[in-house]
Amino acid sequence: MSAPHRTDVAPSTLSVALLEEGVEVEYTDGRRTLYRGVPERVPGTLTTKPGRDLHVLVTDPTDSEGVLVYVNDRKTHDDILESTGVGRVVLDQDEDEELFPGVVVRRVGELRYEVEADPETARGRVFAFVEDDWGEDSYEFVNAESEAGDDSEAGP
């Protein structure tokens, strides 16, 4: 039996907390999730490893709210996404989509994704969470100029 067809779902604004232990997102139904660890800083573009799930979070300028979008998630039913406020975009091979001004995601080949983000254009912080059954990696997009001149410790 094949997986059910999934469609794009518009995200809602969610509460966000940047903590020492990671990035916490509170869904509209009151549940919370924690993306663990200090995100690795990435200037400009990130390409995922094959076969991993991709979630993209864009915060507002205050870092207290944001939108969360799952990319090509085919497991979660539309009703669940709508009740939690999480969005979804479904991409065909070699297709791209602007998730938010300054944040573009594209499906590269069959199993990889590329995220290109400009936090200045997005007017907030941009995070990518890449995960599978064996682990989770967290990334924060930074402008190349600020990354080159910033020796401070990265963190939420």
TORPA-4810 file (N, C-alpha, C, O; in nm, 3 decimals):
<nodes>
NODE_1_0.084_-0.118_0.000_0.000_0.000_0.000_0.088_0.124_0.000_0.181_0.133_0.081_M
NODE_2_0.062_0.217_-0.088_0.145_0.337_-0.097_0.104_0.439_0.009_-0.006_0.434_0.064_S
NODE_3_0.197_0.530_0.037_0.170_0.635_0.135_0.063_0.728_0.081_0.056_0.752_-0.040_A
NODE_4_-0.021_0.782_0.169_-0.126_0.872_0.123_-0.066_0.999_0.064_0.042_1.043_0.103_P
NODE_5_-0.137_1.057_-0.029_-0.095_1.183_-0.089_-0.099_1.294_0.016_-0.195_1.304_0.093_H
NODE_6_0.004_1.374_0.021_0.011_1.485_0.116_0.020_1.615_0.038_0.074_1.618_-0.072_R
NODE_7_-0.033_1.721_0.097_-0.037_1.851_0.031_0.037_1.955_0.114_0.074_1.931_0.229_T
NODE_8_0.059_2.070_0.052_0.118_2.181_0.125_0.020_2.227_0.233_-0.101_2.225_0.213_D
NODE_9_0.075_2.268_0.346_-0.005_2.319_0.457_0.061_2.451_0.502_0.181_2.455_0.526_V
NODE_10_-0.019_2.555_0.512_0.034_2.685_0.555_0.067_2.682_0.704_-0.011_2.629_0.783_A
NODE_11_0.181_2.739_0.743_0.217_2.741_0.885_0.145_2.852_0.960_0.103_2.952_0.901_P
NODE_12_0.132_2.834_1.090_0.083_2.939_1.181_0.201_2.992_1.259_0.308_2.932_1.260_S
NODE_13_0.182_3.105_1.324_0.287_3.161_1.409_0.292_3.081_1.539_0.189_3.059_1.604_T
NODE_14_0.413_3.038_1.576_0.434_2.956_1.696_0.525_3.029_1.793_0.605_3.114_1.752_L
NODE_15_0.514_2.997_1.920_0.605_3.051_2.021_0.738_2.979_2.010_0.743_2.858_1.989_S
NODE_16_0.847_3.056_2.024_0.982_3.002_2.014_1.062_3.050_2.135_1.047_3.164_2.177_V
NODE_17_1.146_2.961_2.189_1.237_2.998_2.297_1.376_2.948_2.261_1.395_2.829_2.234_A
NODE_18_1.473_3.039_2.261_1.612_3.002_2.235_1.678_2.976_2.369_1.698_3.069_2.448_L
NODE_19_1.711_2.850_2.395_1.763_2.807_2.525_1.907_2.760_2.511_1.953_2.734_2.400_L
NODE_20_1.977_2.749_2.623_2.114_2.697_2.620_2.119_2.557_2.560_2.215_2.522_2.491_E
NODE_21_2.017_2.477_2.587_2.018_2.338_2.541_1.959_2.319_2.402_1.956_2.206_2.351_E
NODE_22_1.912_2.428_2.339_1.859_2.416_2.204_1.748_2.514_2.175_1.736_2.616_2.243_G
NODE_23_1.669_2.484_2.075_1.559_2.569_2.031_1.428_2.498_2.062_1.404_2.387_2.014_V
NODE_24_1.344_2.562_2.143_1.215_2.504_2.180_1.104_2.573_2.101_1.100_2.696_2.090_E
NODE_25_1.015_2.492_2.048_0.900_2.541_1.973_0.774_2.494_2.044_0.762_2.376_2.076_V
NODE_26_0.681_2.586_2.068_0.551_2.549_2.126_0.447_2.552_2.016_0.422_2.656_1.954_E
NODE_27_0.386_2.436_1.992_0.283_2.425_1.890_0.156_2.496_1.935_0.140_2.528_2.053_Y
NODE_28_0.065_2.522_1.841_-0.060_2.590_1.875_-0.150_2.508_1.966_-0.240_2.562_2.030_T
NODE_29_-0.126_2.375_1.973_-0.206_2.291_2.063_-0.146_2.283_2.203_-0.195_2.208_2.288_D
NODE_30_-0.038_2.360_2.229_0.022_2.366_2.362_0.138_2.270_2.385_0.212_2.287_2.482_G
NODE_31_0.154_2.171_2.299_0.268_2.080_2.314_0.395_2.152_2.273_0.391_2.251_2.199_R
NODE_32_0.509_2.101_2.321_0.639_2.162_2.290_0.734_2.056_2.238_0.723_1.938_2.269_R
NODE_33_0.829_2.102_2.157_0.937_2.015_2.113_1.067_2.092_2.129_1.070_2.215_2.119_T
NODE_34_1.174_2.019_2.153_1.306_2.080_2.169_1.399_2.023_2.064_1.425_1.903_2.060_L
NODE_35_1.450_2.110_1.980_1.557_2.073_1.887_1.685_2.094_1.965_1.724_2.208_1.991_Y
NODE_36_1.751_1.986_2.001_1.863_1.988_2.096_1.995_2.035_2.035_2.025_2.011_1.917_R
NODE_37_2.072_2.102_2.120_2.208_2.140_2.084_2.219_2.280_2.030_2.122_2.340_1.984_G
NODE_38_2.341_2.331_2.038_2.371_2.463_1.982_2.382_2.446_1.830_2.462_2.365_1.784_V
NODE_39_2.303_2.520_1.753_2.308_2.504_1.608_2.444_2.544_1.551_2.505_2.642_1.594_P
NODE_40_2.488_2.466_1.453_2.610_2.498_1.379_2.580_2.615_1.287_2.475_2.617_1.221_E
NODE_41_2.668_2.712_1.282_2.647_2.830_1.197_2.684_2.797_1.052_2.788_2.739_1.025_R
NODE_42_2.594_2.837_0.960_2.612_2.809_0.818_2.596_2.940_0.741_2.491_3.003_0.748_V
NODE_43_2.699_2.981_0.666_2.684_3.101_0.583_2.617_3.068_0.449_2.678_3.005_0.363_P
NODE_44_2.494_3.110_0.432_2.430_3.103_0.302_2.352_2.981_0.264_2.230_2.987_0.256_G
NODE_45_2.420_2.867_0.240_2.353_2.751_0.182_2.391_2.623_0.257_2.506_2.604_0.297_T
NODE_46_2.292_2.536_0.275_2.311_2.407_0.340_2.253_2.300_0.248_2.142_2.314_0.198_L
NODE_47_2.329_2.193_0.225_2.280_2.076_0.152_2.275_1.960_0.250_2.374_1.929_0.316_T
NODE_48_2.159_1.896_0.260_2.141_1.787_0.355_2.202_1.657_0.303_2.226_1.642_0.184_T
NODE_49_2.227_1.566_0.396_2.267_1.431_0.359_2.143_1.361_0.303_2.031_1.401_0.332_K
NODE_50_2.162_1.257_0.223_2.047_1.189_0.161_1.954_1.125_0.264_1.999_1.070_0.365_P
NODE_51_1.824_1.132_0.235_1.725_1.058_0.312_1.693_1.112_0.450_1.633_1.040_0.530_G
NODE_52_1.730_1.235_0.480_1.703_1.290_0.612_1.583_1.385_0.605_1.556_1.446_0.502_R
NODE_53_1.510_1.397_0.717_1.397_1.488_0.727_1.449_1.629_0.748_1.551_1.649_0.815_D
NODE_54_1.380_1.727_0.692_1.420_1.867_0.703_1.306_1.950_0.757_1.194_1.947_0.705_L
NODE_55_1.335_2.025_0.865_1.241_2.121_0.923_1.309_2.256_0.920_1.426_2.267_0.958_H
NODE_56_1.239_2.360_0.876_1.296_2.494_0.869_1.214_2.587_0.958_1.092_2.593_0.948_V
NODE_57_1.284_2.659_1.046_1.222_2.753_1.139_1.275_2.892_1.110_1.396_2.913_1.104_L
NODE_58_1.184_2.989_1.094_1.221_3.129_1.077_1.157_3.207_1.191_1.035_3.205_1.207_V
NODE_59_1.241_3.276_1.272_1.188_3.352_1.384_1.160_3.496_1.344_1.206_3.543_1.239_T
NODE_60_1.085_3.566_1.429_1.066_3.708_1.410_1.189_3.780_1.467_1.275_3.715_1.526_D
NODE_61_1.199_3.913_1.451_1.316_3.985_1.502_1.337_3.974_1.653_1.448_3.996_1.701_P
NODE_62_1.232_3.941_1.729_1.245_3.930_1.875_1.286_3.789_1.919_1.312_3.767_2.037_T
NODE_63_1.291_3.695_1.826_1.323_3.554_1.855_1.221_3.486_1.946_1.251_3.382_2.004_D
NODE_64_1.103_3.542_1.960_1.003_3.483_2.048_0.890_3.413_1.972_0.812_3.339_2.031_S
NODE_65_0.881_3.438_1.841_0.780_3.374_1.758_0.844_3.334_1.626_0.949_3.385_1.587_E
NODE_66_0.780_3.241_1.559_0.830_3.201_1.429_0.735_3.108_1.357_0.629_3.073_1.408_G
NODE_67_0.777_3.069_1.237_0.702_2.971_1.159_0.791_2.852_1.134_0.911_2.866_1.107_V
NODE_68_0.732_2.733_1.144_0.804_2.607_1.126_0.742_2.533_1.009_0.620_2.515_1.003_L
NODE_69_0.827_2.489_0.915_0.779_2.420_0.796_0.856_2.289_0.781_0.979_2.286_0.786_V
NODE_70_0.781_2.180_0.764_0.841_2.050_0.732_0.851_2.041_0.580_0.758_2.078_0.509_Y
NODE_71_0.963_1.992_0.531_0.985_1.980_0.387_0.968_1.834_0.347_1.038_1.745_0.396_V
NODE_72_0.873_1.810_0.256_0.842_1.678_0.201_0.808_1.573_0.306_0.834_1.454_0.285_N
NODE_73_0.752_1.614_0.417_0.704_1.518_0.517_0.581_1.448_0.460_0.480_1.512_0.429_D
NODE_74_0.590_1.319_0.447_0.478_1.242_0.393_0.416_1.149_0.497_0.328_1.069_0.467_R
NODE_75_0.464_1.161_0.622_0.415_1.075_0.730_0.304_1.142_0.810_0.211_1.075_0.855_K
NODE_76_0.312_1.274_0.826_0.219_1.345_0.914_0.093_1.385_0.837_0.101_1.447_0.731_T
NODE_77_-0.021_1.350_0.892_-0.149_1.381_0.828_-0.174_1.531_0.831_-0.133_1.600_0.925_H
NODE_78_-0.240_1.582_0.728_-0.269_1.725_0.717_-0.338_1.780_0.843_-0.304_1.888_0.890_D
NODE_79_-0.435_1.704_0.898_-0.509_1.751_1.016_-0.416_1.773_1.136_-0.437_1.866_1.213_D
NODE_80_-0.316_1.688_1.151_-0.222_1.703_1.263_-0.139_1.829_1.245_-0.120_1.905_1.339_I
NODE_81_-0.089_1.851_1.124_-0.012_1.973_1.098_-0.098_2.096_1.124_-0.053_2.191_1.188_L
NODE_82_-0.219_2.096_1.074_-0.307_2.211_1.092_-0.338_2.236_1.239_-0.348_2.352_1.281_E
NODE_83_-0.354_2.131_1.319_-0.386_2.149_1.462_-0.264_2.193_1.544_-0.280_2.246_1.654_S
NODE_84_-0.144_2.171_1.492_-0.023_2.211_1.565_0.035_2.342_1.515_0.116_2.403_1.584_T
NODE_85_-0.006_2.385_1.398_0.046_2.510_1.342_0.171_2.492_1.257_0.228_2.591_1.210_G
NODE_86_0.214_2.368_1.238_0.332_2.341_1.156_0.290_2.338_1.009_0.187_2.282_0.974_V
NODE_87_0.371_2.400_0.925_0.344_2.399_0.782_0.416_2.285_0.713_0.503_2.220_0.771_G
NODE_88_0.380_2.263_0.588_0.449_2.162_0.509_0.453_2.211_0.365_0.357_2.268_0.313_R
NODE_89_0.566_2.186_0.301_0.579_2.208_0.158_0.625_2.076_0.097_0.716_2.011_0.149_V
NODE_90_0.561_2.038_-0.014_0.594_1.915_-0.084_0.657_1.954_-0.218_0.595_2.023_-0.299_V
NODE_91_0.781_1.907_-0.238_0.857_1.943_-0.358_0.883_1.820_-0.445_0.914_1.712_-0.393_L
NODE_92_0.870_1.837_-0.575_0.912_1.734_-0.669_1.063_1.747_-0.690_1.123_1.847_-0.652_D
NODE_93_1.122_1.648_-0.750_1.265_1.649_-0.778_1.302_1.774_-0.857_1.236_1.809_-0.956_Q
NODE_94_1.409_1.842_-0.812_1.464_1.965_-0.874_1.368_2.084_-0.869_1.387_2.181_-0.942_D
NODE_95_1.267_2.079_-0.784_1.175_2.191_-0.765_1.220_2.272_-0.644_1.280_2.218_-0.551_E
NODE_96_1.191_2.403_-0.646_1.223_2.486_-0.530_1.102_2.570_-0.490_1.007_2.586_-0.565_D
NODE_97_1.111_2.623_-0.368_1.000_2.703_-0.314_1.057_2.804_-0.216_1.145_2.772_-0.135_E
NODE_98_1.007_2.927_-0.223_1.044_3.028_-0.123_0.950_3.009_-0.005_0.830_3.036_-0.014_E
NODE_99_1.006_2.962_0.109_0.924_2.938_0.228_0.886_3.067_0.296_0.779_3.077_0.357_L
NODE_100_0.973_3.164_0.286_0.962_3.291_0.356_1.055_3.385_0.281_1.152_3.338_0.222_F
NODE_101_1.029_3.516_0.279_1.124_3.603_0.210_1.267_3.579_0.259_1.294_3.584_0.378_P
NODE_102_1.357_3.552_0.164_1.495_3.526_0.198_1.528_3.382_0.232_1.642_3.352_0.267_G
NODE_103_1.429_3.291_0.223_1.452_3.150_0.256_1.393_3.062_0.145_1.271_3.055_0.126_V
NODE_104_1.483_2.996_0.072_1.442_2.910_-0.039_1.491_2.769_-0.010_1.604_2.748_0.032_V
NODE_105_1.403_2.672_-0.034_1.441_2.531_-0.021_1.419_2.465_-0.156_1.321_2.493_-0.226_V
NODE_106_1.513_2.377_-0.192_1.498_2.304_-0.318_1.530_2.158_-0.296_1.614_2.122_-0.212_R
NODE_107_1.463_2.076_-0.373_1.490_1.932_-0.369_1.595_1.904_-0.475_1.573_1.926_-0.594_R
NODE_108_1.709_1.854_-0.429_1.823_1.829_-0.517_1.830_1.679_-0.540_1.866_1.603_-0.451_V
NODE_109_1.796_1.638_-0.660_1.794_1.495_-0.688_1.681_1.428_-0.613_1.579_1.490_-0.583_G
NODE_110_1.700_1.302_-0.584_1.593_1.222_-0.524_1.582_1.239_-0.372_1.471_1.244_-0.319_E
NODE_111_1.695_1.248_-0.301_1.691_1.237_-0.156_1.756_1.352_-0.078_1.764_1.344_0.044_L
NODE_112_1.802_1.457_-0.143_1.869_1.567_-0.074_1.789_1.697_-0.089_1.709_1.713_-0.181_R
NODE_113_1.814_1.787_0.005_1.754_1.919_0.000_1.862_2.023_0.016_1.964_2.000_0.081_Y
NODE_114_1.839_2.138_-0.043_1.929_2.250_-0.028_1.847_2.367_0.026_1.740_2.399_-0.026_E
NODE_115_1.898_2.429_0.130_1.832_2.546_0.188_1.927_2.663_0.169_2.044_2.656_0.204_V
NODE_116_1.874_2.769_0.114_1.950_2.893_0.096_1.876_3.000_0.175_1.757_3.022_0.155_E
NODE_117_1.948_3.066_0.266_1.881_3.162_0.353_1.965_3.287_0.375_2.087_3.281_0.389_A
NODE_118_1.896_3.399_0.377_1.956_3.528_0.409_1.879_3.584_0.528_1.769_3.637_0.512_D
NODE_119_1.937_3.574_0.649_1.866_3.620_0.769_1.827_3.768_0.765_1.726_3.808_0.822_P
NODE_120_1.907_3.849_0.697_1.875_3.992_0.686_1.746_4.013_0.609_1.661_4.092_0.649_E
NODE_121_1.731_3.942_0.498_1.607_3.951_0.419_1.490_3.890_0.496_1.379_3.942_0.492_T
NODE_122_1.515_3.780_0.566_1.410_3.713_0.644_1.368_3.796_0.765_1.260_3.774_0.821_A
NODE_123_1.453_3.891_0.806_1.427_3.979_0.921_1.408_3.900_1.049_1.325_3.935_1.134_R
NODE_124_1.486_3.794_1.064_1.485_3.711_1.183_1.592_3.606_1.171_1.674_3.610_1.079_G
NODE_125_1.593_3.513_1.262_1.690_3.404_1.256_1.630_3.288_1.178_1.509_3.264_1.183_R
NODE_126_1.716_3.217_1.107_1.672_3.104_1.024_1.747_2.980_1.070_1.870_2.978_1.072_V
NODE_127_1.671_2.877_1.106_1.728_2.751_1.153_1.683_2.638_1.062_1.573_2.641_1.006_F
NODE_128_1.769_2.537_1.046_1.733_2.413_0.977_1.765_2.298_1.072_1.873_2.293_1.130_A
NODE_129_1.670_2.207_1.086_1.687_2.088_1.169_1.677_1.968_1.076_1.576_1.947_1.009_F
NODE_130_1.785_1.890_1.072_1.796_1.778_0.979_1.809_1.652_1.064_1.902_1.639_1.143_V
NODE_131_1.715_1.559_1.045_1.711_1.444_1.136_1.669_1.316_1.066_1.609_1.317_0.958_E
NODE_132_1.704_1.207_1.132_1.657_1.075_1.093_1.647_0.992_1.221_1.656_1.047_1.330_D
NODE_133_1.629_0.862_1.208_1.613_0.776_1.325_1.738_0.767_1.412_1.731_0.725_1.527_D
NODE_134_1.853_0.808_1.358_1.980_0.794_1.431_2.032_0.924_1.489_2.126_0.921_1.568_W
NODE_135_1.976_1.036_1.453_2.027_1.160_1.509_1.965_1.284_1.450_1.882_1.278_1.359_G
NODE_136_2.007_1.396_1.505_1.953_1.526_1.465_2.068_1.625_1.460_2.153_1.630_1.549_E
NODE_137_2.070_1.705_1.354_2.168_1.813_1.340_2.092_1.944_1.332_1.987_1.952_1.268_D
NODE_138_2.146_2.047_1.397_2.083_2.179_1.397_2.177_2.280_1.333_2.298_2.277_1.355_S
NODE_139_2.121_2.369_1.253_2.199_2.469_1.183_2.130_2.605_1.196_2.007_2.613_1.201_Y
NODE_140_2.210_2.711_1.203_2.158_2.847_1.197_2.228_2.918_1.083_2.351_2.915_1.073_E
NODE_141_2.150_2.982_0.997_2.206_3.053_0.884_2.254_3.191_0.929_2.185_3.261_1.003_F
NODE_142_2.371_3.228_0.882_2.430_3.359_0.911_2.477_3.419_0.780_2.504_3.347_0.683_V
NODE_143_2.487_3.550_0.777_2.543_3.616_0.659_2.692_3.589_0.656_2.758_3.588_0.760_N
NODE_144_2.747_3.568_0.538_2.889_3.536_0.523_2.977_3.645_0.584_3.080_3.615_0.643_A
NODE_145_2.937_3.772_0.571_3.016_3.883_0.625_3.021_3.876_0.777_3.128_3.896_0.835_E
NODE_146_2.910_3.849_0.842_2.908_3.844_0.988_2.981_3.720_1.039_3.040_3.724_1.147_S
NODE_147_2.977_3.611_0.964_3.047_3.489_1.005_3.198_3.509_0.999_3.270_3.462_1.086_E
NODE_148_3.245_3.579_0.896_3.389_3.599_0.879_3.448_3.686_0.990_3.562_3.666_1.030_A
NODE_149_3.370_3.781_1.038_3.422_3.873_1.137_3.379_3.844_1.279_3.403_3.926_1.367_G
NODE_150_3.315_3.731_1.304_3.261_3.701_1.436_3.331_3.579_1.495_3.311_3.467_1.449_D
NODE_151_3.412_3.602_1.598_3.482_3.494_1.665_3.408_3.449_1.790_3.458_3.363_1.862_D
NODE_152_3.291_3.506_1.818_3.219_3.471_1.940_3.158_3.333_1.928_3.143_3.280_1.818_S
NODE_153_3.124_3.275_2.040_3.062_3.142_2.045_2.922_3.148_1.986_2.841_3.233_2.024_E
NODE_154_2.893_3.060_1.894_2.759_3.052_1.837_2.664_2.992_1.938_2.706_2.913_2.023_A
NODE_155_2.539_3.028_1.930_2.440_2.969_2.019_2.307_3.034_2.006_2.294_3.143_1.950_G
NODE_156_2.208_2.967_2.059_2.075_3.024_2.053_2.071_3.148_2.134_1.966_3.213_2.143_P
</nodes>
